[in-house]
Amino acid sequence: MSLRVTAIQELTSEKNNIDVAGSPKISAIFGENVFTIQKARHFLSEEAYKSLASSIKGGKKIDRTLASHIANGIRSWAESKGVTHFTHWFQPLTGSTAEKHDSFFTIKGDGTSIEEFDGAALIQQEPDASSFPSGGLRATFEARGYTAWDPSSPPFIIEIGQGKTLCIPTIFVSYTGESLDYKAPLLKALEALNKSAVEVCHYFDKNVTKVAATLGWEQEYFVIDEGLANARPDLIQCGRTLFGAAPAKGQQLDDHYFGSIPERVYSFMRDYEGECYKLGIPLRTRHNEVAPAQFEAAPIFEEVSVAVDHNCLLMDVMDRVARRHNLKVLLHEKPFAGINGSGKHNNWSMATDTGVNLLSPGKTPKTNLMFLTFFVNTIKAVHDYADLLRASIASAGNDYRLGANEAPPAIISVFVGQYLSSVLNEIESRVSDKFDEQDEAILKLDIHRSIPELLLDNTDRNRTSPFAFTGNKFEFRAVGSSANCANAMTSLNSIMAETLKQFKLDVDGLIEKGEKKEIAIMHIIQKYIVESKSVLFEGDGYSDDWEKEAEKRKLPNVRTTPQALDAMVTNKAKKLFESNGVYTHPELEARHEIELEKYIKKVQIEARIMGDLALNHILPPAIKYQNELLLNINGLKAAGLKESAYKSQLSILTILSDHIQVIYEKVNALVEARKVANTIEDTRTKAIAYNTTVKDAYFDEIRYHVDKLEHLVDDEFWTLPKYREMLLLR
């Protein structure tokens, strides 16, 4: 009996009906496994508490003499929760998180066994760096790397079964100081934005001392039965189905979107949400997405660095908890062909320490002008650095999604809605090169009244736009579901920091020439509107007309990852990141190399699995069915029946044989193409070869013939779970 049949039989067995006990109010368990600043007050001395608090709030360096006091306090709290081990938790360039557990237990020189956690172990550790991607920054024999505590993100306890581990969020750098993770550059980009944004805020409010970028991610994912997933080698090894005929019923009825959550999935959701709440992840929303078996989770907004940590944790928690429910979570951007893929919409804004959302329209001329400043600077940043934003979301998985079904296209454009479009048009047309007193009326433009109250909170959405304004934030919709948000957020905050820095220089230049501050600001806003309006688009991003229009506007349309990644190593990119202290030139070159290698390996794995599936899971049942048809035809012939009696069988046999032959020939050609690509030494050239001469040349064609076979071969012979089973069986 095949794994497919076994999985279907077990799908409705009692082991799948896992009930989750009712939990107390969310507020009663929220953050119970997090060493918050409130808990620190109870476990630290006053001096140690103040040092930690100033580090968290103001980014001040923790006094090493107090580090041991802080470490002892964290250990005391952790041990009170039953923790025996700790780890530095970091985000290497593999795309997943990493951890190496050490126990508090140690033996002193006199043989005494005790538990301890000193300041040195809290602040810094030395994991092996040679086995993590480095893009040539480190030779294999140069293994030393360091993890360093990031106090801006609180320590937390992970519970796995009966075990509990204290996790210290850290950055990961090489022996010579280059960043080898996603977190270190993100923190640098956030600081660059803070510096530039505060300086611009001082035009409007001298009390602002800090600007923090905020992030609210929307995590889309698929959930299918674990038994069915385990019967699909492609799902297990590459996270997506390489073959699979579309079911008669997919998403065309729109009946899954916001529908009643299936009971088994609902139980899983309640379970993982409970673990997330204990970790301080402020989940707020859960719902069915458009595609069958697709769902979404979304939290309350947080500061970017903490939000990134929480999203990484969420993905890990969902995967572990799903196994308890005999389910499989799929985070690939396009696990199933023909239906929507999954994204991770990054809702981004900026907030001051005076309580102002800089992307929220105000009710006074002064606050309107501040909103306009940051709103238009964001549009300008996207216009000037669209290629970098595209590179930041480039991956083998996202290439299958961008421009397909619900995903935004590969063309980076900005949607702001008709009301704000009219505001920008009015500013562009009404502001003259030289102001007189009457022209200052533009400064009194009441943006808040120009936008209906309903739309301030529920802004009209353009699902085809990769970067859309949604009321008081921008939604970067093109980020892939499996991605670490830090990559996109590092680029976005860096380009915003650079644009604001230039904005201040431009405004100050006009002020030095004698213009009033407000008039100077409006002049530069108008200038930026004119320079960046080509990136604004309100229409259907999926249409062919938009592609033609984007080409006229000279907007980049980079469809594949190898080409998109080129933007990382241009002189423009190197200048941007280096001037803002985010990446050095070698770090950028290394990341470019790492992303290309990652692309090559993923396509290579898919090509190998495709060959294995075709030869060992597709052709054998097809040939078996071919033999059945031959037996039937020969039997009818032997019985003396006319050819018309088995004409249909002959037709099916011919079609079947043709598909079998093409699959066999193309798989062999695919293997040879892969071998040729493997001989290429230059990484970029190799990545392009894997994209064009391997993936584009063979994947779709082989899949076409395999999916045709699925429709022809006797269902009892077919060993791989079908789309209708994976997507619709609960």
N, C-alpha and C positions, 0 to 999 in steps of 0.2 A: 504494500500500500504506500502511495507517495506521501511526501510531507504535506503536500497541498490537501489531500483528502483527510489526513490525520488532523491537520490544523482546523479544517472546517468542522470535523466531528467534535473536536474539543472546544470549539469556540463557545458553545452554549453550555458547557459543563459547569458544575458548581464552583470550580476553582476560580472562575472568572467573576463570580458574584461577590466581590469583596466590599463589605460595608465599612464605611468610615464613621467612627463614633462622632456624635455631635461635639463641637468644640465650644469653649466659652467665647465671650465677646472678643472680637479681634483686638480691641484695645487692651484686653487683659493679658494677651500673650505677645503682643507686638514688641519686637526687640528684646525678648527675654534672653536670647542667645548672643546679644551684642554688648560689648563693653562700651557703653555710651558715656558721654561726658557726665551725665547724671550719676551713673554707677561709679565713675572714677572718684567722685567726691566722697563716697563711702569707703573706698579701698585705698585711697592715696593720702599721703600727708598733704597739708595745705600748700607747702612749697612745690611738691611734685605735681599736685593738681593744677596749680597756676601755670607751671611750665608746660604741661600737656595742653591746657586750655588755650594758651597763647599760641602754641604751635598749630593747633587745629583752626583757630579763628584768624590768626594773623600770619600764619606761615613761618613763624619764628623757629629757629633751630632749637631742638631740645638740648638742654645742658646735659652733657654726658655724665656729670657727677650725680644727676638726678635720675638717669636712665634705669639704674638698678632698683631704685625705689618704685619707679613706675612698673618695671617688670615684675617685681614682687607683688605689687598690688593686682596686676592683671592675673598673675598665677593664683593668688588667693581667691580671686573671683572665679577663675576657671575651675579650680579644684573644688570649690563649693558646688559646682555644677556637675562634678564627676569626671572631669577631664584629666587624662594622664599624659597626653602627648601634645606637642605644639608643632607648627610648621610655618615657614614663610610661604605665603600664597601669592603667586605672581602670574603674569600673563605673557608668556614667551611668544615668539613669532610663529609658533606652530598653529595658532588660532584657537587653542584651548588653554585651560589653566594648568598650573603645575604646582606640585607640593612634595616636600620630602619631610617625613615625620620623624621627630626626635622626642624621646620621653623626658619628663622632668627629672626622672630618676637618675641618680649618679652615685658613685662610691668615693668617699674621701680617702685620703692617704692612709688613715688609720683603720680602714675597712668599714667605717660607718656608712650606711646607706641612707640617703636623704633625697628629697625632692627640692630642686632649685631651678630658678630661671633668672639669670643675671642680665644686666643691661646690655652687655655685649651681644648676647644671643637674641635679644629683642631688636636691637638696632641693625645688626648686620650678620649675614651668614655667607657661606662660600659653597654654593652648589657647583657641580660639574657643568661647565658651559660648552664643552665640545660637542655634546649630543643635541644641542639646540641649534636652530638655524642662525647663521651669523652672516651669510652673504659674503664670505671671504674676509670678514673683519678679524676672525680668529682662525688660526691653523688648528687642526685636530689635536696636536700635541700641546697647544696652548689652552688648557682646559679651564683655567681659573676664571670665575665670574662671581659677582657679588649680588646678593639681594639686600636691599636697604629699606627699612621701615618707612612707610608712607603714613604719617600720623593723621592726614586729612581724611583717611578712610578707617573707620573703627575696627578693632579686632573682633572676631566673631567665632562661634563654636559650630562646627559641622557635626551632625549626628548621622552616623552610618550604622544601621543595625543597633547594637548595644554599645558601640564605640563612640567616643566623643573626642574631637581634636580641636585645639585652639589654633585659629588661623590668623596670622599677622599679615595684612595686606602690604606688599612691598613692590618696589621697582626692581628691575634686573639689568645690571650693567656688566660690561666686560672688565677685565683686569686693568685695561688702559682707559676705562671710563665711557666707552661708547654704549649707547642704549641698545639692549638686546630684547626689548619688550615693547608692548603697546602703551604701557602706563607712563613711563618716564617722559616721552615726547608729549603726551597729552597734558601732563602737569605743566610742562614748559609752555605749551601753547595757551593754556588757560591763564598762566601768569602774564604772558605777552598781551593777551586780550584785556586782562584786568588793567594793566598799565596804560594801554592806549585808550580804553574806554573811560577810565577815570579822568584822564586829561580832557577828553571831549565833554564829559559830564560837567566839568568845572565851568564850561560856558554857561551852564544853566543852574547849577547848584554846587557851591563850594563845599558843602557838607559831605558830599560823596567821597568815601575813602576806599571803597572796594566795589568792583563789578564782577559778579559771578555768572558764568554761563550756566543755564539750566537745561535739563534734558528729560523728556518723557518719551520713552520708547514704547512702541506697540509691537509685541512679539507675535508673529504668525507662525503656526506650526500645524503639522498633520499628526493625527493619532490613529494607528491601525492596530489590529490584533497582532500580538507578538508571534504567535505560531505562524500566521500567514507571512509575516515579515521574515521569519527565520527560514522559510521555504523559498525565499528569493535571494540568491547569492548577490545579486546586484544591489539590493537594498542594504544588505548587511555590510558590504564592502565599500560601496561608494555613495550610499545614502539616497539614491534615486533609481527608478526603474529604467533600464536601458531598452526594454521591450515591453509591449503591452497594448493590445487593441482597445480602443475606446469603447466603454460600455454604451448601451443604448440610452441609458439615463445617466447623464453627468451632472452639470450644473445649470443646464439650460432652463430649468423651471424656476430657478432662484429660490427654491423651497428650503434650502439649508441655511441661508443667510439669516442670522438672528432668530433661527428656529429654536424649538425646544431642544435643550442639550441632552443627548442620549444618556441614560442613567449610568451606564458603566463609565463613560467619559466624565460625567458629573462627579462621580465618586472619586475618580483620579484627580480632578481639578481641586476638589475640597481638600484632598490629602496633600497635594503639593503646595497649595496655597497656605495651609497651616504651617508647613515647614518654612515657607518663605516669610510669613509674618514673624516667626520667631527669629529669623535672620534680619529683621528690620526692613524687608523689601515691601514697600507700600503699595501692593497690588490693589487696584480699584475695580477693574473691569474684566469680565470674561464673557465670551460669546462665540457662537458659531460664525465662521467666515463663509465666503461665497461657495467655495468648492466643497464637495462632500468630504467628510472626515477632516476638514480644516477648521482650526479654531484660533482664537486670539486672546492674549493677556496684555493688560496695560496698567501701569502704575501711576501714582501721583508724581508730579515733577519733583526732581531733586537736582542738586548741583551735579554737574557733568561727571566729575571723577567718581563720585559715589554711585551715581546712576549706572555708569559703565560697569563697576564692580558688581552691582546688583543684577544687571542683565546677565553677566557671566555666571553668577551664582544660580540664577533662575534656570538657565539652560542645563546646568549640571543637576539641579534638584529635579527638574522635570524628567530627565532621562532616568535617574535612579528610582523615582517614585513610580514611574510608568511600569517598570519591571515588576514592582510589587503587585500591580494590577494586571499582569500578563498583557501589557500593552507596549507599543513601540512608538516613541515620539520621533518624527522626522523633521529635521530642521533645514534640510536641503532646500535651496531656492526653487527647485523645480522637480520634485520627486515623481510627479505624474504628468505625462504629456496630455495636451488637449484641455486641461483645466487650469485654473489659476495657480500660479506659484506663490511662494511666501516671501514677504519682506519683513523688515524691521524698521518701521517708520520712525525717524528720529525727529521729535518735536523739540525745537531748539529756540531758546530766547536768552535774554540777558536781564539780570536784576541787580539793583544797587543795594548797598547796605542801609539805605534810607527807605527801603520798601517800595521802590518803583520798578515796574516792569518796563524796560526801555522800548519794547515793541508793542506797547499798549497805547492806543490813541488817548489823548487827554481831553480835558474840558476847558482848558484855558489856552490863550495864544502861546504862553511860555512852554507848557507841557506838550502842546501840539508840535512846536518847533523841535523839541527834544526828540519826540517820537519820529518826526520826519527825518531828522538827522540820522538816527540809527536805522530806520527803515530803508532809506535811500542808500546808505552806505552798505547795507547788506546786499541790496540788488547790484550795486557796483562791484562788490567783492565777488559775487557769483559770476557776473559778466566777465570780469578780468581774469578769473581763475577757474573757469568752467572745466578746463581740461584737468586741473588738479582734483576737483570734486569727482569727476568721472573716474580718475585713477584710484581715488580713495574707496570706491565701491566696486572696483573691478575684481572679478574672480571667475573661475571656471564655472561654478554653479550659477552665479548671477548672469553670466552670458546667456544661459538658457532662458532666463526670466525677463530681462530687460526688453521692453517692447512687445511682450507677449501677454495676451489677455488683460489682467488687471494691473500689470506692472507698468511703470513709466518707461518712456523710451530712453535710448542711450544719449539722446540730445538733451543737454542740460539747459532748461529754461525755467523761468520764474512766473508763477501765477499769483496775481494780487487781487483779482476780483474787479468787477466793474466800478465799484464805488471808489476804491483807492486808485484805480486807473484814471478816473475822471479827475481826482485830486492832483495826481502827477501831471496830467495834461494841462490842468489849469495853472499850475505852478510854472510849467514850461512856457506857456503862452503869455502869462501875465507879468513875469519878472523881466524887467528890461536891463540892459547893460548898465544904465545909470539910474539910480533911484532918485526920486524926489519924495517929498513928504507924503503925497497922495499914494504913492506906490507901496507905502508901508501897510496899506490895507491888507495886502496879501498875508502879512504876518498874523492877522486876526482871523484867518481862515479857520472856521470851527469844524475841524475834521470829525470830532465826535458826533456832531449833529448831522454830518454828511453821510454817516453810516447808520442804518437802522439799528436800534438796540438789539433786535433779534440776531442780526448778523455779527454783532460784536462777540457773542458767545458761541454762535453756531454758524460760523462763516461758510458760505457756499464753497463746496470743495470741487476741485478738478482732479479726478483720480488719474488722469493721464499726465499730470505734471510732476516732474521729479522733485521740484522745490516750490512749495506752495505756501502762501501766507494764509493762516487760518484764524485770524482774529486778534491774537496777541502773541503769536509765535510763527515761526516758519517750520514747515514739515518737510524734511528731507526724506522723500518716499523711496528713493532708489537704493537705499542700503539693503543688503541681502539678509535673509533671516538667520543664516548661520554665522554672520560676520560679528567680529568684535566692534562694538560701536566706537571704540576709541580711535580707530583708523579714520573714519569719516569725521569725527569730532575734532581730531587733531588738525586736519586740513581746514575744516570750516572755521575753527577759532583762530587759526594762523592767518588765513586770508582776511578775516574780519579785523584782526589786530593790525595788519599791514595797511588795510584800507582806511581805518580810523586814524592811523598815524599820518598818512598822507593827507587826509581831510584836515587835520589840525594844522599841518604845514600850509595848506592852501588858504585856510581861513585866516590864519595869523598873517599871511602875506598880504591879504587885502586890508586887514586891520592896520597893519604897519603903513599902508598907503593912505590911511585916513578914513576908511569906511567904518560905519557903526557896526558893532559886533553882530547884531541880528541881521542886518542887511548883507554883511559879508557871508554869514552862514547861508542865507537864502541864495546868494549868487552861486556858491559852491554846490549847494543842493541842486539848483537848476542845471549847472554844468554836468553834474554826475548823472542826472536824469537823461540829458541829451546823449551822453557818452555810453550809457548802458541800456537804453530803451530797447535795443534789438534783442535783448535776452528775455523781454517780457512777452508772454504769449498766453492768451486766454482761451484758445480753442482746443480742438481734439488732438492731443499729442500722438494718437495712434495713426492718424490719417497720412496717406501718401502726400497730400497737399502740404502738410506741415514739413515733411522732409524736404520738399522742393523749396518751401519758403525759408526754412532754416539754412539751406545752402545759399540762398540769395543773401541772407543776413550774415553769412560767413560764420555761422555757429558750428562748432565741431560736432560731428556725428560718428563717434568711434565705437564700432559695434563689438569689437573683441578685446579681450584682456591684454594680449601681448602688445597691441598697438596703444591701448589706453594707458598702460603703465609707462610709456615713453615720457609722459608729462612729468613724471617724478624726477627725472634727471636732466631737465632743460636748465639752461642758465637762469631763466626766470624763477624756476622752482628753487634752485640752489640759493639764489639771492634772497628770496622770500623767507625760507626757513632759517637760513643762517643769520640774517639780520634780526630775526626775532628770537634767536637762541633756541630753536626747536630741534633742528637737525644740523649736523655738520655735513659737508660734502660727502665724506666717506660713509656716513650713516645712511644718507639718501641712496648712494650707489649700492650699498649693501641691501637695503630694503627692496630696491628695484630687482636685484638679483634673486633675492629670496622669493618674491612674488612670482617671478618668471619660473623659478624652479618648482614652486608649488603648483603652478598651472600645468607645467609639463607632467609632473608626477600624477596629478589627478586625471588628466586626459589619458596618460599612459595606463593607469589602473583601469579606467573605464574600457579602454581598447582591449586589454587582456581579459577582462571579465566578459566583454561582449563575445570574444572568440570562444571562451570556455562555455558560456551559456549556449551559443549557437551550436557548437559541436557536441555538447554533452547533455543538453536539456531540451533543445529545440528539434534538431534533426532526428535523434532516435525515435521520439514518438511520431514524428512525421513519417519516417520510413516504416515504422510499425503499422501505421494506418495505411500507408501505401501498399504494404503486403496484404492487409485486410481487403483492400479494394481489388487487388489482383486475384486473391482467392475467390472473391465474389464473382468477378468477371469470368474467370476460368471455369467456375462452377456453372454459371449460366450458359457458357459456351458448350460445356460438356453435356448439359441437359438439352442441347439442340435448339436453344432459343436464338431468335434473330438478333442481329447487332443492335437493332432499335431497343431491345430489352435492357441493354446495359450501356446505352449511349451516354447517359448522364454520368455513370461511373467512370467511363473512359475520359469524359471531359474533365471531371474532378481529378482523375489520376494524372492527366496531362498537365493541368494547372499546378497541381501539387509537386510534380516532378520538376517543373520549370522553377518554382520557388526554391526547392531544395538545391538545385544546381546553382542558381544565382547566389544563394547564401553561402554555399561551400566555396565558390570561386572568390567571392568578395571577402570572406573571412581570411582566406589565404593571402589575398592581396593586401588586406589590412595588416596582417602580420609582417609582411615584407615592407610595407610603408613605415611601420613602427621601427623595424630594424634599421632602415635607412636614416630615419630621424634620429635614432640613438647614436649614430656616428658623427653627428654635427657637434662641434665643440663649443661654438659661441652660443650662450644661453638664450639670447633674444632670437637668434635665427632658428634655434631648435624649437623654441616655443611657437614661433610662427609656423614652422613645419608641422608640428603636432596639431596646430589649429587647422591648417589648410590641407595638408597632404594625408593626414590621418583622420581627424574628426570630420571636417567638412566633406572630405572625399568619400568616406565610407559609412559613417554612423547612421545617417538618415536612410541611406539606401538599404543597408542590411536590416534596419528596423522595419522598413516598409514591407519587405518580403516576409520577415518573421511574423509581423502582425497579421499579414494576409493568411499565413499558415494557421495562426491561432483560430481564425474564423472557419478554416476548412477541416482541421484535424478533429477527430472524435474527442469530445470533452473528457471522456474517461481516460484517454491516453495522455492528455496534456498535464504536465507535472508542475508547472509554475502557477502559483495563485494568480487569478485574473483580476483586472481592474474592478470589475463589478463586485468581487468578493472582498478585496482589500478596502475599497472605498465605502461599500454599502452594508457589509455584514458587521454587526456589533457584538 
